[in-house]
Amino acid sequence: MFAQAPPTPNYKWFSCVSSTVFTALCLFPLFSAAGYAQTSQNRPIKIGVVQRFGTKATDKLTLKALPGDSLTLRYKTPQGIETKTAASVKLEIAPKPLESPLVEERVVLSSHRSFESAEDSANQWRAQGIEVEIAQPLRWQVWAKRDVYNSPLVRRWLLQSLQAQGNTTAFLDSKVFKQVPQAFWVLNGFRFNRNELDVTAGKNVIEVLEQTTQEATAIEPEKAIQQTRRYGGSLHLQKNSYGTYTLVNKVLTETYLRGVVPHEIGAFSPYAAIVAQTILARTYALRNLRRFAVDNYELCADVNCQVYHGLTEVYPQSDKAIAQTTGLVLAYENQLVDALYSASSGGVTASFNDVWQGAERPYLRSIVDSPNNIWDLSKQSLSDENNFRRFISLEKGFNEEKEDTFRWREPASLTAIGGFLKQYLQKKQHPMANLKTVTQVEVVERSPAGRVLQMKVQTDLGPIDIDKDEIRNAFYPPISTLFYLEPIYNPDKTLNGYAFVGGGFGHGVGMSQTGSYNLANLGWNGSQILSFYFPGAQVVPLSDNITFWRE
């Protein structure tokens, strides 16, 4: 998300006498467009910048060198690795007919809105002795590991065993292909059909023009998309687990941050907020390198990870914060924290378990998002519906009070709710995906911080329970789970629908980006902002003593 206006920067945290941690950084030079040199603290990261190239036959990627530079292309041939140079290369897709139909199937054990939920589910399956892998064909999914359950007989035996135990979420995803996408490019009059391609540039920067078609959704029609990005480092085209291709950017961590920080926090945000975001973004990246192991890369470039635009738009403020915090991460008991953040908390942050299943993170607990003592959660729990509604009615004294998403009200008819819920269930291949009508929606349980933990929907096929993070996928109106339902009636007093009345934007766990703006403007430094949102965690230099992540 972006700042609304360029406020006055705050440089207090980096006074050369304010902290011994930063004394050595005062003379650190800003880096070039190509990025830092590789060090033990500045490891390369593999980012899937175009994750599903080849989904449409019209998909195109044009890779270009900067003026005065050239690309080096490397690819495999029967004789070995071949190398070519060119100023640019266009990657296209053609259907490749198969001699006989290809059957591709896997057992999908569960389907989720977020990686966090998928990982917890994967751990539960492993505890039952089932080997799994996490994938993201569209939603995050947990698959029975393909090289273990590698025959039709074994896959069906597994599914039948689970169904006999009462499982209703697992299903067999089976597709038959008569043709597959084939990537190709034309160079010097010759056509090269290859599934892999390495691309580097002499100046270490490559421009990528992507042309594709975005699928229609319940909200928007199908539309053509064209965008240009510049990436530092190298690019690699490779096959993924879904029959298409992924363009992977291999880039040093500190260069990667240049394409993340300004596009997550806003390039003209208060400086201390940018500093806090920089340390969180570095911590997040290094802790989450396992996300796309199934496809042989590490992170994505969108909101399923961190928004990454490469070197397309870089800014002095964020570059300065990156240079002055190089190697600094947020840790708790010698382990990188789960460095979560969202646009707006709505006045109170969520604990990890308010949103996802899994082990609680002691440093991710509910905090009233205000510099003042305006609400005591220990005495006025927001699990109480009356307390919650009174809290949502408050509009002053919070860090985010000037933001549009701090408080909101979104009405929706029962017909609209039913239509969106049906699409959600179809994506999960839920047994009740053929519902026709929704007759009632209710909040069943909410957390002490006010987050909705469970909703119940009455349909013509029976009741459906929707939990935690899934709520924001199952219903269109709520942009967070911090809300209550207000019935809307027709003139004849029959129920027409509900207004979702709430606050905040996003999951609400960890740092509120808009909240950090206010704290920075009040004179808080980056370290203080992070301590506020991650109590007990500390900003430390990255070292061999720091564990990135453990089960």
ZAMARGU-4260 file (C-alpha; in steps of 0.2 Angstrom, whole numbers, plus 5000, padded with zeros to 4 digits):
<rodrens>
0) 5000/5000/5000 | 5005/5018/4998 | 5006/5033/5008 | 4993/5047/5004 | 5005/5062/5005
5) 5024/5064/5008 | 5026/5068/5026 | 5042/5075/5034 | 5055/5061/5036 | 5061/5056/5053
10) 5079/5052/5054 | 5081/5051/5073 | 5084/5032/5074 | 5101/5034/5064 | 5109/5047/5074
15) 5127/5041/5075 | 5126/5043/5094 | 5109/5036/5097 | 5113/5017/5096 | 5129/5007/5096
20) 5121/4995/5084 | 5121/5009/5070 | 5137/5018/5074 | 5146/5008/5061 | 5133/5012/5048
25) 5134/5031/5048 | 5147/5031/5034 | 5139/5016/5024 | 5138/5021/5005 | 5122/5020/4995
30) 5123/5006/4982 | 5122/5006/4964 | 5107/5001/4953 | 5114/4983/4952 | 5114/4981/4971
35) 5126/4975/4984 | 5140/4963/4982 | 5136/4945/4989 | 5141/4942/5007 | 5136/4930/5020
40) 5122/4942/5025 | 5117/4946/5008 | 5112/4929/5001 | 5104/4927/4984 | 5085/4924/4984
45) 5074/4916/4970 | 5058/4925/4967 | 5045/4919/4955 | 5041/4935/4946 | 5030/4927/4933
50) 5022/4912/4941 | 5010/4905/4928 | 5018/4909/4911 | 5009/4898/4898 | 4992/4898/4906
55) 4985/4906/4891 | 4992/4903/4873 | 4993/4922/4871 | 5005/4924/4885 | 5021/4933/4880
60) 5037/4939/4889 | 5050/4951/4881 | 5067/4951/4890 | 5078/4966/4885 | 5095/4972/4890
65) 5097/4991/4895 | 5103/5002/4881 | 5122/4998/4877 | 5121/4981/4885 | 5116/4964/4879
70) 5108/4948/4886 | 5117/4931/4887 | 5106/4916/4885 | 5111/4899/4891 | 5101/4883/4887
75) 5103/4864/4886 | 5105/4855/4870 | 5109/4837/4866 | 5127/4842/4864 | 5128/4852/4881
80) 5125/4870/4886 | 5124/4882/4872 | 5126/4901/4874 | 5119/4915/4863 | 5119/4934/4865
85) 5105/4946/4860 | 5099/4963/4864 | 5082/4956/4868 | 5072/4939/4867 | 5053/4936/4866
90) 5047/4921/4875 | 5030/4914/4868 | 5019/4899/4870 | 5013/4886/4858 | 5002/4871/4861
95) 5012/4855/4859 | 5002/4840/4854 | 5005/4823/4864 | 5007/4806/4856 | 4995/4800/4869
100) 4984/4808/4882 | 4993/4813/4898 | 4984/4810/4914 | 4990/4821/4928 | 4982/4818/4946
105) 4986/4821/4964 | 4977/4819/4981 | 4973/4837/4987 | 4972/4835/5006 | 4966/4852/5010
110) 4964/4870/5002 | 4968/4886/5011 | 4968/4905/5009 | 4985/4907/5016 | 5002/4898/5017
115) 5001/4899/5036 | 4985/4889/5036 | 4992/4877/5023 | 5008/4874/5033 | 4999/4870/5049
120) 4988/4858/5040 | 5003/4850/5032 | 5011/4847/5049 | 4995/4839/5055 | 4995/4827/5040
125) 5013/4823/5043 | 5009/4819/5061 | 4997/4806/5054 | 5011/4798/5044 | 5006/4805/5027
130) 5020/4813/5017 | 5015/4830/5010 | 5020/4845/5000 | 5013/4863/4999 | 5008/4870/4983
135) 4999/4885/4976 | 4990/4881/4959 | 4978/4895/4964 | 4973/4894/4982 | 4987/4886/4994
140) 4985/4867/4994 | 4992/4853/5004 | 4996/4838/4992 | 5000/4820/4996 | 5018/4820/4991
145) 5018/4815/4972 | 5034/4805/4972 | 5027/4794/4987 | 5009/4792/4981 | 5015/4789/4963
150) 5003/4777/4956 | 4984/4778/4953 | 4981/4763/4964 | 4991/4771/4979 | 4982/4788/4977
155) 4965/4780/4977 | 4969/4769/4992 | 4974/4784/5001 | 4959/4794/4997 | 4947/4779/5001
160) 4956/4777/5018 | 4954/4795/5022 | 4935/4795/5017 | 4932/4779/5028 | 4939/4789/5043
165) 4926/4803/5039 | 4937/4815/5030 | 4927/4827/5018 | 4940/4839/5013 | 4952/4828/5003
170) 4949/4825/4984 | 4957/4818/4969 | 4962/4832/4957 | 4963/4823/4940 | 4966/4831/4923
175) 4968/4823/4905 | 4979/4833/4893 | 4980/4830/4874 | 4992/4845/4872 | 5004/4855/4884
180) 5011/4872/4883 | 5028/4873/4875 | 5039/4889/4878 | 5049/4894/4863 | 5059/4909/4856
185) 5065/4914/4839 | 5083/4920/4837 | 5092/4923/4821 | 5078/4915/4811 | 5079/4899/4822
190) 5065/4893/4833 | 5071/4886/4850 | 5059/4875/4860 | 5065/4874/4878 | 5058/4871/4895
195) 5073/4880/4903 | 5082/4896/4899 | 5095/4906/4909 | 5097/4924/4905 | 5110/4937/4912
200) 5115/4954/4907 | 5132/4963/4907 | 5125/4977/4918 | 5115/4965/4929 | 5098/4973/4925
205) 5085/4965/4914 | 5069/4973/4908 | 5054/4961/4907 | 5038/4966/4897 | 5024/4954/4902
210) 5008/4952/4891 | 4994/4941/4898 | 4976/4939/4901 | 4968/4940/4918 | 4954/4928/4921
215) 4937/4935/4925 | 4931/4935/4943 | 4915/4938/4952 | 4920/4957/4953 | 4930/4960/4936
220) 4928/4954/4918 | 4943/4946/4909 | 4955/4959/4904 | 4972/4960/4895 | 4987/4965/4906
225) 5003/4972/4900 | 5017/4978/4912 | 5035/4981/4912 | 5047/4978/4926 | 5066/4979/4928
230) 5075/4966/4938 | 5093/4966/4945 | 5102/4949/4945 | 5098/4935/4933 | 5082/4927/4926
235) 5078/4908/4924 | 5063/4901/4915 | 5058/4884/4922 | 5044/4872/4923 | 5032/4872/4938
240) 5021/4859/4946 | 5005/4865/4936 | 5010/4861/4918 | 5016/4879/4915 | 5032/4889/4917
245) 5039/4901/4930 | 5051/4915/4927 | 5062/4916/4942 | 5073/4931/4947 | 5088/4926/4957
250) 5093/4942/4966 | 5103/4947/4981 | 5093/4950/4997 | 5097/4969/4999 | 5094/4972/4980
255) 5077/4962/4982 | 5072/4974/4996 | 5074/4989/4985 | 5059/4982/4975 | 5049/4978/4991
260) 5050/4992/5004 | 5043/5007/4994 | 5029/4996/4987 | 5024/4989/5003 | 5025/5004/5015
265) 5025/5019/5002 | 5040/5028/4996 | 5035/5044/5004 | 5030/5038/5021 | 5038/5044/5037
270) 5056/5038/5038 | 5055/5029/5054 | 5040/5019/5047 | 5051/5015/5031 | 5065/5009/5043
275) 5053/4997/5052 | 5046/4991/5036 | 5064/4987/5029 | 5069/4977/5044 | 5052/4967/5043
280) 5054/4964/5025 | 5071/4957/5027 | 5066/4946/5041 | 5051/4940/5032 | 5060/4936/5016
285) 5074/4926/5025 | 5061/4917/5036 | 5050/4912/5022 | 5062/4904/5009 | 5053/4887/5010
290) 5036/4893/5003 | 5039/4887/4985 | 5050/4872/4987 | 5038/4862/4977 | 5042/4873/4962
295) 5061/4875/4966 | 5061/4894/4970 | 5058/4903/4986 | 5046/4918/4986 | 5033/4926/4975
300) 5031/4944/4970 | 5014/4948/4975 | 5003/4949/4991 | 5005/4930/4994 | 5023/4935/5000
305) 5028/4953/4998 | 5025/4965/4984 | 5041/4965/4973 | 5043/4977/4958 | 5061/4974/4955
310) 5071/4990/4951 | 5057/4997/4941 | 5054/5011/4954 | 5067/5014/4968 | 5067/5029/4979
315) 5081/5038/4989 | 5071/5036/5006 | 5069/5017/5005 | 5087/5015/4998 | 5094/5025/5012
320) 5084/5014/5025 | 5090/4998/5017 | 5108/5004/5017 | 5108/5010/5035 | 5100/4994/5041
325) 5109/4981/5031 | 5110/4964/5039 | 5098/4969/5053 | 5083/4958/5057 | 5070/4956/5070
330) 5072/4941/5081 | 5065/4932/5096 | 5075/4920/5107 | 5088/4919/5093 | 5075/4915/5079
335) 5068/4926/5066 | 5051/4932/5070 | 5036/4928/5059 | 5037/4946/5052 | 5019/4949/5048
340) 5011/4966/5044 | 4995/4972/5036 | 4988/4988/5030 | 4977/4993/5045 | 4973/4984/5061
345) 4957/4993/5064 | 4962/4999/5081 | 4968/4982/5088 | 4981/4970/5081 | 4977/4951/5081
350) 4986/4937/5089 | 4993/4924/5077 | 4979/4912/5082 | 4966/4924/5079 | 4969/4922/5061
355) 4978/4905/5058 | 4980/4888/5067 | 4997/4883/5073 | 5009/4886/5087 | 5006/4903/5095
360) 5020/4916/5093 | 5023/4925/5110 | 5028/4941/5101 | 5012/4942/5090 | 4999/4946/5103
365) 4984/4958/5103 | 4989/4976/5105 | 4977/4991/5106 | 4984/5001/5091 | 4985/5018/5100
370) 4999/5028/5108 | 4987/5031/5122 | 4978/5020/5135 | 4961/5021/5128 | 4955/5003/5130
375) 4960/4989/5142 | 4958/4972/5134 | 4961/4963/5150 | 4946/4971/5158 | 4935/4974/5143
380) 4937/4958/5132 | 4931/4961/5114 | 4925/4943/5113 | 4910/4951/5122 | 4898/4957/5108
385) 4893/4973/5117 | 4911/4978/5121 | 4915/4974/5103 | 4902/4985/5096 | 4906/4999/5108
390) 4925/4998/5102 | 4920/4998/5084 | 4910/5014/5087 | 4926/5023/5094 | 4935/5034/5081
395) 4947/5045/5090 | 4964/5042/5099 | 4970/5028/5087 | 4985/5027/5076 | 4975/5024/5061
400) 4960/5036/5064 | 4963/5046/5048 | 4963/5031/5037 | 4949/5027/5026 | 4950/5009/5031
405) 4950/5012/5049 | 4931/5010/5050 | 4920/5004/5036 | 4902/4997/5033 | 4898/4986/5018
410) 4881/4980/5014 | 4877/4964/5004 | 4861/4955/5000 | 4858/4937/5003 | 4859/4933/4985
415) 4876/4942/4983 | 4883/4933/4999 | 4876/4916/4992 | 4884/4919/4975 | 4901/4923/4982
420) 4901/4909/4994 | 4896/4897/4981 | 4912/4902/4970 | 4923/4900/4986 | 4916/4882/4989
425) 4918/4877/4971 | 4937/4882/4972 | 4939/4871/4987 | 4928/4857/4978 | 4918/4857/4994
430) 4903/4844/4995 | 4891/4858/4997 | 4897/4869/4983 | 4880/4867/4973 | 4870/4877/4986
435) 4857/4888/4979 | 4851/4900/4993 | 4858/4907/5009 | 4845/4911/5022 | 4855/4917/5037
440) 4873/4922/5042 | 4879/4923/5060 | 4895/4926/5070 | 4897/4911/5081 | 4913/4916/5090
445) 4926/4930/5091 | 4943/4932/5100 | 4947/4943/5115 | 4954/4955/5102 | 4937/4955/5093
450) 4942/4945/5077 | 4929/4933/5071 | 4934/4915/5074 | 4919/4906/5067 | 4904/4910/5056
455) 4889/4899/5052 | 4880/4901/5036 | 4863/4893/5034 | 4859/4887/5016 | 4847/4876/5007
460) 4859/4861/5009 | 4862/4864/5027 | 4874/4874/5038 | 4892/4878/5033 | 4905/4884/5046
465) 4918/4896/5040 | 4933/4899/5051 | 4946/4913/5054 | 4957/4918/5039 | 4945/4909/5027
470) 4931/4921/5031 | 4939/4935/5020 | 4939/4922/5005 | 4921/4916/5008 | 4912/4933/5008
475) 4916/4948/4997 | 4912/4963/5009 | 4924/4961/5024 | 4942/4967/5021 | 4947/4961/5038
480) 4939/4949/5051 | 4936/4963/5064 | 4918/4966/5061 | 4900/4962/5066 | 4884/4959/5056
485) 4869/4971/5055 | 4854/4963/5047 | 4846/4973/5033 | 4827/4970/5030 | 4815/4972/5016
490) 4800/4983/5018 | 4789/4968/5022 | 4801/4964/5037 | 4809/4949/5028 | 4828/4947/5029
495) 4837/4955/5013 | 4855/4953/5018 | 4868/4960/5030 | 4879/4975/5033 | 4897/4970/5038
500) 4902/4984/5050 | 4920/4984/5055 | 4938/4991/5054 | 4955/4988/5047 | 4962/4980/5031
505) 4971/4964/5030 | 4974/4950/5043 | 4979/4963/5057 | 4993/4952/5064 | 5010/4961/5068
510) 5013/4979/5062 | 5000/4990/5055 | 5008/5000/5041 | 4996/5015/5043 | 4998/5014/5062
515) 5017/5015/5060 | 5015/5031/5050 | 5007/5040/5066 | 5020/5033/5078 | 5034/5039/5066
520) 5026/5056/5065 | 5025/5057/5084 | 5044/5055/5085 | 5045/5036/5088 | 5060/5028/5079
525) 5060/5012/5070 | 5066/5001/5084 | 5052/5008/5095 | 5039/5005/5082 | 5044/4987/5080
530) 5045/4984/5099 | 5027/4991/5100 | 5020/4979/5087 | 5031/4964/5092 | 5033/4965/5111
535) 5048/4955/5117 | 5057/4954/5100 | 5073/4963/5096 | 5082/4971/5081 | 5099/4962/5080
540) 5112/4959/5066 | 5110/4943/5056 | 5123/4930/5062 | 5126/4912/5062 | 5117/4911/5079
545) 5101/4916/5072 | 5089/4902/5066 | 5079/4907/5051 | 5065/4895/5054 | 5061/4879/5062
550) 5046/4867/5062
</rodrens>
